[in-house]
Amino acid sequence: MNDGPANTRTAVIRSAGDVADLIDTLKTLSGRTSGIWFLALAGLFLDAYSNAALGAGLSPMVKQLGLSPTQVGVLTAMAPAIAIVSNPFGGWLAARIGRVKPLLMTKVVFGLGAVLTAAGSDFQTVFAGRALVGIAYGVDFAVAMALLAEYTPASLKGRLNFWQGVWYTATTTNLLLTLVFYKFDVGADIWRWSVASSAAFALLLFVLQLVFLVESPTWLASKGRLRESVANLRRMYGFAAEEGPLETGQVENAGHRVGFRDAGVLFRHPYLPRTVLSTAISLTQAMQYFAVGWYLPVISLELFGKEFETATLGAMAFNAVGIVGGCLSAYAGRRLGLRISSMTGYAVVFVALLVMGATFKQLPIGLAALLPVIFIFFHSAGPGPNGKSIAALSYRSDIRTLGTGVTGMLGSLGSVAGLYLFPQLQSGIGVGNSLMVLSVVPLVGLLVCVAIKWDPTRVEVNLEEEAIGRPQRQPVSA
């Protein structure tokens, strides 16, 4: 493996700040390093795939199990609802025992939840399975984003936004497999096949992450485990580093056992504006996505007709746009910054929702289909990934997972709100008027981004040095 000349230097590691500085000397990630980075990212594929697995076959499941509208609402909102609790729990757990162990645990829970759901013959069994998926989803997302941030050098911070492209890829993959199962004429059991396939992904990912994932060198150093940190720097990046004596400020941090009471730090200087910004973006983007994006199959039925295949293909086309936007979000984050790219996305989504609602089913099919495309593209290229990315990049390592956990909790709350509100509004005032009402959500996100100027991609700050009171470097120009 060769990540450039920087990884041939010998460095003395005395603190988590030294680790962060050393990783920041890299300008690229290649070879084994890049492979491990994408393997950590692959866990987010499973998160999205598991969330989408039920939606693709929802109608056949409702008919087969005889579910009431209330039961359907509970099942669809179950995973993000449970994640409201499991996100901060995952952050707390990872702050105490590291990043890799919780990620491996979640793959086991994902698999068990998927199997239980797929085998369910009544509401109670499917409910239990979806609850397990929700626990795993919340823990995994909070921890994976923190680990990715700690793997990534400063020059590549925008790379974290690739998770959004992975999300849409997973959703599209699930829709594609659902169509394959449909072709095999599995009948009303199509939803079981869709859900069971996520158990297969969970098993494969568990094995790969068990073998190849590397514990965060930054977290290890923050806990005073310098020897292990040095070993993982060599294994992950090929750095020639050696263990030094712990710095004075680091000794106190290393002996501290992080607990939920430490979450109060997120709401004090200098972290309060960062917490407000990341949670506001996470909350609003989740509301607008799960209100509109998750129900794209429903919108497709309205636009393209009632045939299962036609509606599914329409939803796949919309999600394919999300793949493009999600992958471009890394570029947008690097060129514009995470805050400005969020503002741009919110502004366009706000207008798209207003126009989509005002003209719903009145425009020709081609123009009508273009509006959801614009919505998905600017959502996925803008605010969609940025709340979680800002949280992962805004805190020092010992509280980073608490930050991603709190942000994830608010994002999950937004998901539940979106999943609940859209069906209620749709049944009460129709799809078009519902979209116009929901346009207030991106407007709120836009206003928060205007008010709070923090952007971790536009300041050159070693967050670990910030933790022990070292002088900070000056902001870099946009």
C-alpha positions in Angstrom: 0.0 0.0 0.0 1.2 3.5 -0.8 -0.6 6.6 0.4 2.3 9.0 -0.6 5.5 10.1 1.0 3.8 11.3 4.2 3.2 7.8 5.6 7.0 7.0 5.5 7.8 9.6 8.3 8.4 8.5 11.9 6.2 10.3 14.3 6.0 10.2 18.1 2.4 9.8 19.4 1.7 11.4 22.8 -2.0 12.3 22.3 -5.0 12.0 20.1 -4.1 15.4 18.7 -0.8 13.9 17.4 -2.8 11.1 15.7 -5.1 13.5 14.1 -2.2 15.7 12.9 -0.5 12.6 11.4 -3.6 11.4 9.5 -4.1 15.0 8.2 -0.8 14.8 6.4 -2.4 12.5 3.9 -3.9 14.0 0.7 -5.4 10.7 -0.6 -6.6 7.3 0.7 -5.6 4.4 -1.5 -5.0 0.7 -1.5 -5.9 -1.1 1.8 -6.7 2.2 3.5 -9.4 3.1 1.0 -10.7 -0.4 1.1 -11.2 -0.3 4.9 -12.7 3.2 4.6 -15.4 1.9 2.2 -16.0 -1.2 4.3 -16.9 1.0 7.2 -19.1 3.0 4.8 -20.8 -0.3 3.6 -22.5 -0.5 7.0 -24.6 2.5 6.0 -25.7 0.5 2.9 -27.2 -2.1 5.2 -28.9 0.7 7.3 -30.6 2.1 4.2 -31.3 -1.3 2.6 -33.0 -2.6 5.8 -35.1 0.6 6.0 -36.2 0.2 2.4 -36.8 -3.6 2.6 -40.3 -3.3 4.1 -41.5 -0.4 1.9 -41.0 -2.1 -1.4 -43.4 -5.0 -0.5 -45.6 -3.1 1.9 -48.9 -3.6 0.0 -48.6 -7.4 -0.4 -47.7 -7.7 3.3 -50.7 -5.6 4.4 -53.0 -7.9 2.4 -51.3 -11.1 3.6 -51.3 -10.3 7.3 -54.5 -8.3 7.3 -53.0 -5.3 8.9 -55.0 -2.2 9.9 -53.9 1.3 8.9 -52.6 1.9 12.4 -50.5 -1.2 12.4 -49.0 -0.3 9.0 -48.1 3.1 10.3 -46.5 1.6 13.4 -44.4 -0.8 11.3 -43.2 1.7 8.8 -42.1 4.2 11.5 -40.8 1.5 13.8 -37.1 1.5 12.8 -36.6 5.3 13.0 -38.7 5.5 16.1 -36.5 3.0 18.0 -33.5 4.8 16.6 -34.5 7.9 18.6 -33.3 5.9 21.6 -30.6 3.7 20.1 -28.7 6.5 18.3 -27.6 8.2 21.6 -27.1 4.7 23.2 -24.8 3.7 20.3 -22.9 7.0 20.8 -22.5 6.3 24.5 -21.4 2.7 23.9 -18.8 3.6 21.2 -17.4 6.4 23.5 -16.7 3.7 26.1 -15.7 0.5 24.2 -14.6 1.8 20.8 -16.1 1.9 17.3 -15.6 -1.6 15.9 -17.2 -3.7 18.5 -20.6 -1.9 18.4 -20.5 -2.1 14.5 -20.1 -5.8 14.7 -22.8 -6.2 17.3 -25.3 -4.3 15.0 -24.8 -6.7 12.1 -25.9 -9.6 14.3 -29.0 -7.7 15.5 -29.8 -6.6 12.0 -29.7 -10.3 10.9 -31.9 -11.5 13.7 -34.4 -8.7 13.1 -34.6 -9.4 9.4 -35.1 -13.1 9.9 -37.8 -12.6 12.6 -39.6 -10.1 10.3 -39.4 -12.3 7.2 -40.8 -15.3 9.1 -43.5 -13.3 10.8 -47.1 -14.6 10.5 -48.7 -11.8 12.5 -48.3 -8.2 13.5 -46.6 -9.0 16.8 -43.8 -11.0 15.3 -43.1 -8.5 12.5 -43.2 -5.7 15.1 -40.5 -7.4 17.2 -38.3 -7.9 14.1 -38.6 -4.3 13.1 -37.8 -3.2 16.6 -34.5 -5.1 16.4 -33.7 -3.5 13.1 -34.4 -0.1 14.6 -32.0 -0.8 17.5 -29.3 -1.8 15.1 -29.9 1.0 12.7 -29.6 3.7 15.3 -26.4 2.3 16.9 -24.7 1.6 13.5 -25.3 5.0 12.0 -24.1 7.0 14.9 -20.9 4.9 15.3 -20.1 4.4 11.6 -20.1 8.2 10.9 -17.8 8.8 13.8 -15.4 6.1 12.6 -15.4 7.4 9.1 -14.6 10.9 10.4 -11.7 9.6 12.4 -10.4 7.6 9.4 -10.5 10.6 7.1 -7.7 13.3 6.7 -8.7 17.0 6.8 -8.2 17.5 3.1 -10.9 14.8 2.4 -13.6 15.8 4.9 -16.2 16.2 2.2 -15.8 12.5 1.4 -18.1 11.6 4.3 -21.0 12.8 2.2 -20.6 9.7 0.1 -22.9 8.0 2.6 -25.8 9.7 0.9 -25.0 8.1 -2.5 -24.7 4.7 -0.7 -28.1 5.3 0.9 -29.8 5.7 -2.5 -27.8 2.9 -4.0 -29.1 0.6 -1.3 -32.7 1.7 -1.8 -32.4 1.2 -5.5 -30.8 -2.2 -5.1 -33.7 -3.3 -2.8 -36.3 -2.1 -5.4 -34.4 -4.0 -8.1 -34.3 -7.2 -6.1 -38.0 -6.8 -5.4 -38.6 -6.7 -9.1 -36.5 -9.8 -9.6 -38.5 -11.6 -6.9 -41.7 -10.4 -8.6 -40.6 -12.0 -11.8 -40.1 -15.3 -10.0 -43.8 -15.1 -9.1 -43.4 -15.4 -5.4 -46.8 -13.9 -4.9 -47.8 -12.2 -1.7 -44.5 -13.5 -0.1 -42.6 -10.9 -2.1 -42.1 -8.8 1.0 -40.6 -11.8 2.9 -37.9 -12.2 0.2 -37.1 -8.5 0.2 -36.7 -8.4 4.0 -34.8 -11.7 4.1 -32.2 -10.5 1.6 -31.1 -7.8 4.2 -30.2 -10.7 6.6 -27.9 -12.1 3.9 -26.2 -8.7 3.5 -25.9 -8.4 7.3 -24.1 -11.8 7.5 -21.7 -10.9 4.7 -20.9 -7.5 6.1 -20.3 -9.0 9.6 -17.7 -11.4 8.3 -15.9 -8.7 6.2 -15.9 -6.1 9.0 -14.7 -8.7 11.6 -11.7 -9.5 9.4 -10.7 -6.2 8.1 -12.0 -3.2 10.2 -9.4 -1.4 12.2 -10.2 0.3 15.5 -9.9 4.1 15.4 -6.3 5.2 16.2 -7.6 8.6 17.4 -10.1 7.1 19.8 -7.4 4.7 21.1 -5.0 7.6 21.8 -7.8 9.6 23.5 -8.1 6.7 25.9 -4.4 6.6 26.6 -3.9 3.3 24.6 -1.0 4.7 22.6 0.6 1.4 21.8 -2.5 0.1 20.2 -3.0 3.4 18.4 0.5 3.3 16.9 -0.1 -0.3 15.8 -3.3 0.7 14.1 -1.7 3.7 12.4 0.8 1.3 10.9 -1.9 -1.2 9.9 -4.4 1.3 8.5 -2.1 3.8 6.8 1.4 2.3 6.9 2.8 5.1 9.1 6.1 4.6 10.9 5.1 5.9 14.4 6.2 5.2 17.9 4.7 5.6 21.3 5.6 8.5 23.5 4.6 9.6 27.0 1.1 10.9 27.4 0.7 14.6 27.4 -0.5 16.3 30.6 -4.0 17.2 29.3 -4.3 13.8 27.7 -3.8 11.9 31.0 -7.0 13.3 32.5 -9.0 12.6 29.4 -7.7 9.0 29.1 -8.8 8.2 32.7 -12.3 9.6 32.2 -15.2 7.2 31.6 -17.6 8.9 29.2 -21.2 8.8 30.2 -24.5 10.3 29.2 -23.9 13.2 31.5 -21.0 14.2 29.2 -23.6 15.0 26.5 -24.0 18.4 28.2 -20.7 19.4 26.7 -22.4 19.4 23.3 -24.6 22.3 24.4 -21.7 24.5 25.8 -19.0 26.6 24.1 -17.6 25.9 21.6 -19.9 23.1 20.6 -23.4 24.6 21.0 -23.6 26.3 17.5 -22.3 23.1 15.9 -24.8 21.0 17.7 -27.7 23.3 16.8 -26.7 23.4 13.1 -26.1 19.6 12.7 -29.2 18.6 14.5 -31.4 21.2 12.7 -30.1 20.0 9.3 -30.5 16.3 10.3 -34.0 16.9 11.6 -35.3 18.9 8.6 -33.7 16.8 5.9 -35.1 13.6 7.4 -38.6 15.1 7.5 -38.5 16.2 3.9 -37.0 12.9 2.7 -39.2 10.5 4.6 -42.3 12.6 3.9 -41.6 12.6 0.1 -38.6 10.4 -0.8 -39.7 7.3 1.1 -43.2 7.6 -0.4 -41.9 7.9 -4.0 -43.6 4.6 -4.8 -46.9 6.2 -3.8 -46.2 9.3 -5.9 -45.1 7.0 -8.8 -48.5 5.2 -8.6 -50.2 8.6 -8.9 -48.0 9.7 -11.8 -47.4 6.5 -13.8 -50.4 4.3 -13.0 -51.3 1.5 -10.7 -49.2 -1.4 -12.1 -46.6 -2.7 -9.5 -43.8 -2.9 -12.0 -44.4 0.5 -13.5 -44.5 2.2 -10.1 -41.4 0.4 -8.9 -39.4 1.3 -12.0 -40.5 4.9 -11.5 -39.3 4.9 -7.9 -36.0 3.3 -9.0 -35.5 6.1 -11.6 -36.1 8.7 -8.9 -33.6 7.0 -6.5 -31.0 6.7 -9.3 -31.0 10.5 -9.4 -30.3 10.3 -5.6 -27.3 8.2 -6.3 -25.9 10.8 -8.6 -26.7 13.7 -6.2 -25.4 11.8 -3.2 -22.1 11.1 -4.9 -21.8 14.7 -6.1 -22.5 15.9 -2.5 -18.9 15.1 -1.7 -17.7 17.4 -4.5 -20.3 20.1 -3.5 -19.2 19.9 0.1 -15.5 20.3 -0.9 -16.2 23.2 -3.3 -18.9 25.1 -1.5 -18.6 23.8 2.1 -21.2 21.8 3.9 -23.2 24.8 5.1 -23.5 26.6 1.7 -24.3 23.4 -0.1 -27.1 22.8 2.4 -28.5 26.2 1.9 -28.4 25.8 -1.9 -30.2 22.4 -1.6 -32.8 23.7 0.8 -33.6 26.7 -1.4 -34.2 24.5 -4.5 -36.2 21.9 -2.6 -38.4 24.6 -1.1 -39.3 25.9 -4.6 -39.7 22.3 -6.0 -42.1 21.3 -3.3 -44.2 24.4 -3.9 -44.4 23.9 -7.6 -44.9 20.2 -7.3 -47.8 20.7 -4.9 -49.4 23.5 -6.9 -49.3 21.6 -10.2 -49.7 18.0 -9.1 -51.4 15.8 -11.8 -52.0 18.9 -13.9 -48.7 18.9 -15.9 -47.8 16.5 -18.6 -46.1 13.3 -17.3 -42.6 14.4 -18.5 -42.7 17.7 -16.6 -44.5 16.2 -13.6 -41.8 13.6 -13.3 -39.0 16.2 -13.5 -40.1 17.9 -10.3 -39.4 14.9 -8.0 -36.1 14.5 -9.9 -35.2 18.0 -9.0 -36.3 17.4 -5.4 -34.2 14.2 -5.0 -31.1 15.6 -6.7 -30.9 18.8 -4.7 -31.8 17.1 -1.4 -29.2 14.4 -1.9 -26.5 16.8 -3.2 -27.3 19.4 -0.4 -28.7 18.9 3.1 -29.4 15.2 2.8 -25.9 14.0 4.0 -24.7 17.2 5.7 -26.3 17.1 9.2 -24.6 13.8 10.0 -21.4 14.8 8.3 -21.2 18.1 10.2 -21.8 16.3 13.5 -19.1 13.7 12.8 -16.6 16.4 11.9 -17.4 18.9 14.7 -16.4 17.1 18.0 -13.3 15.7 19.6 -12.9 11.9 19.6 -14.0 11.2 23.2 -17.4 12.9 22.6 -17.7 12.5 18.9 -20.1 9.5 19.0 -22.2 11.3 21.6 -22.5 14.1 19.1 -23.4 11.8 16.2 -25.8 10.0 18.5 -27.7 13.2 19.5 -27.8 14.3 15.8 -29.0 10.9 14.8 -31.7 11.0 17.5 -33.1 14.3 16.1 -32.8 12.9 12.5 -34.8 9.8 13.5 -37.4 12.1 15.1 -37.6 13.9 11.8 -38.0 10.6 10.0 -40.8 9.5 12.2 -42.5 12.9 11.8 -42.2 12.6 8.0 -43.5 9.1 7.9 -46.4 10.0 10.1 -47.3 13.4 8.7 -47.4 12.7 5.0 -50.0 9.9 5.1 -52.1 12.0 7.5 -51.9 15.1 5.3 -52.4 13.0 2.1 -55.6 11.5 3.4 -56.9 14.9 4.7 -56.0 17.4 2.0 -54.5 15.4 -0.9 -51.0 14.8 -2.2 -50.6 18.2 -3.9 -51.6 20.3 -0.9 -49.5 18.1 1.4 -46.4 18.9 -0.6 -47.1 22.6 -0.4 -47.5 22.4 3.4 -44.3 20.4 3.7 -42.3 23.1 1.9 -42.0 24.9 5.3 -39.5 22.2 6.3 -36.7 23.1 3.9 -37.4 26.8 4.6 -36.7 26.3 8.3 -33.5 24.4 7.4 -32.4 27.2 5.1 -32.9 29.9 7.8 -30.9 27.9 10.4 -28.0 27.6 7.9 -28.1 31.4 7.3 -28.1 32.1 11.0 -25.2 29.7 12.1 -21.9 30.2 10.2 -20.0 27.0 11.5 -18.6 24.8 8.8 -16.0 22.1 9.7 -14.7 22.0 6.1 -13.9 25.7 6.2 -11.9 25.9 9.4 -8.5 24.3 10.0 -9.0 23.0 13.6 -7.4 20.0 15.3 -10.4 19.0 17.4 -8.2 16.9 19.7 -6.0 19.9 20.4 -9.1 21.9 21.1 -9.9 19.3 23.8 -6.7 20.0 25.7 -6.5 23.8 25.2 -3.8 24.2 22.5 -4.0 27.3 20.4 -6.0 26.9 17.2 -5.0 27.5 13.7 -6.9 30.2 11.7 -9.8 29.6 9.4 -9.0 28.9 5.8 -10.7 30.8 3.0 -13.7 29.3 1.2 
